Amino acid sequence: MTGGLRRTGAGIRATTGPTRRGRVAMVALVVMLVTVLPRALVIMSTVRILLVVLIHGLFP
């Protein structure tokens, strides 16, 4: 019985480590998205404008 309990305890300990790392990774990803998304949107809008201008300039 004690062996089984020890195994389950080890399993719980093993599972809690990755979940904590996963949570940290998720938080880091969210922070990265929040910080990068505005810049990406601005870059995308400027690229779209440049593409439209280039296309209209090349093919009037």
C-alpha positions as a Markdown table, in Angstrom:
| # | Residue | x | y | z |
|---|---|---|---|---|
| 1 | Met | 0.0 | 0.0 | 0.0 |
| 2 | Thr | 2.8 | 2.4 | 0.9 |
| 3 | Gly | 4.5 | 1.7 | -2.4 |
| 4 | Gly | 1.4 | 2.6 | -4.3 |
| 5 | Leu | 1.0 | 5.8 | -2.3 |
| 6 | Arg | 4.6 | 6.7 | -2.9 |
| 7 | Arg | 4.2 | 6.1 | -6.6 |
| 8 | Thr | 1.1 | 8.3 | -6.7 |
| 9 | Gly | 2.9 | 11.0 | -4.7 |
| 10 | Ala | 5.8 | 10.9 | -7.2 |
| 11 | Gly | 3.3 | 11.1 | -10.1 |
| 12 | Ile | 1.6 | 14.1 | -8.5 |
| 13 | Arg | 5.0 | 15.8 | -8.0 |
| 14 | Ala | 6.0 | 14.9 | -11.5 |
| 15 | Thr | 2.8 | 16.4 | -12.9 |
| 16 | Thr | 2.9 | 19.6 | -10.9 |
| 17 | Gly | 6.3 | 20.6 | -12.3 |
| 18 | Pro | 5.4 | 20.6 | -16.0 |
| 19 | Thr | 2.0 | 22.3 | -15.3 |
| 20 | Arg | 3.8 | 25.1 | -13.5 |
| 21 | Arg | 6.2 | 25.5 | -16.4 |
| 22 | Gly | 3.3 | 25.3 | -18.8 |
| 23 | Arg | 1.5 | 28.1 | -16.9 |
| 24 | Val | 4.6 | 30.2 | -17.0 |
| 25 | Ala | 5.0 | 29.6 | -20.7 |
| 26 | Met | 1.4 | 30.5 | -21.3 |
| 27 | Val | 1.8 | 33.7 | -19.3 |
| 28 | Ala | 4.9 | 34.5 | -21.3 |
| 29 | Leu | 3.2 | 33.8 | -24.6 |
| 30 | Val | 0.2 | 36.0 | -23.6 |
| 31 | Val | 2.6 | 38.9 | -22.6 |
| 32 | Met | 4.5 | 38.4 | -25.8 |
| 33 | Leu | 1.3 | 38.5 | -27.9 |
| 34 | Val | 0.0 | 41.6 | -26.0 |
| 35 | Thr | 3.3 | 43.4 | -26.6 |
| 36 | Val | 3.9 | 42.3 | -30.2 |
| 37 | Leu | 0.3 | 42.4 | -31.6 |
| 38 | Pro | 0.0 | 46.2 | -31.7 |
| 39 | Arg | 3.3 | 46.5 | -33.4 |
| 40 | Ala | 2.4 | 43.7 | -35.8 |
| 41 | Leu | -0.9 | 45.3 | -36.6 |
| 42 | Val | 0.8 | 48.7 | -37.3 |
| 43 | Ile | 3.4 | 46.9 | -39.5 |
| 44 | Met | 0.7 | 45.0 | -41.3 |
| 45 | Ser | -1.4 | 48.2 | -41.9 |
| 46 | Thr | 1.7 | 50.1 | -43.2 |
| 47 | Val | 2.7 | 47.1 | -45.5 |
| 48 | Arg | -0.9 | 47.0 | -46.8 |
| 49 | Ile | -0.8 | 50.7 | -47.6 |
| 50 | Leu | 2.6 | 50.3 | -49.3 |
| 51 | Leu | 1.4 | 47.3 | -51.3 |
| 52 | Val | -1.7 | 49.2 | -52.4 |
| 53 | Val | 0.3 | 52.2 | -53.4 |
| 54 | Leu | 2.9 | 50.0 | -55.3 |
| 55 | Ile | 0.1 | 48.1 | -57.1 |
| 56 | His | -1.7 | 51.2 | -58.1 |
| 57 | Gly | 1.5 | 52.8 | -59.1 |
| 58 | Leu | 2.6 | 49.8 | -61.2 |
| 59 | Phe | -0.9 | 49.1 | -62.6 |
| 60 | Pro | -2.8 | 52.3 | -62.9 |
